[in-house]
Amino acid sequence: MKFVTKRKIDELGRIVIPIEFRRFFNLSAGDSVEMKATKYDIIISKATAEQENVKTIDELGRILIPSELRKQFNFEAKSLIAMLPFEDGIHLSLTD
């Protein structure tokens, strides 16, 4: 698997999780993921029922990043986002 990939956020605040990341983390359309903000990035991981900030992956592998997280990390439409896989999930951060 490619260690780092970059994706752009669309006008609705969605980002596509690459297929190789979805396969590695066993994520499919209809699965729920949790988004957690850290000091430096957003972590996406497979969710359980009792977690907060849960979003569902659509059939194209997209998830919606909530507006409060987009504002916190200055993610705007067309922003280029770095995606890095780690043990605890996929880390998203703003990139050049």
C-alpha angles and dihedrals in degrees: 000000000000106000099215129027133171128220135176124235113236126228091270094054096257127138129192117237105218116247093242090056091047091051093046093050093037094241122158138175108290094026118127122233130192122224118209125184118220127181092273110022150359119266120209117199138160109280135227122210096261098052126106129232091035120171132179125236112235127219091271093053094256128142130189115239106214115248093241090058092045089053093045092054098033092244106164133172108292092016111148110236126196115221119200126178118225134165092268095048143279115329118212123198137161114263138184 
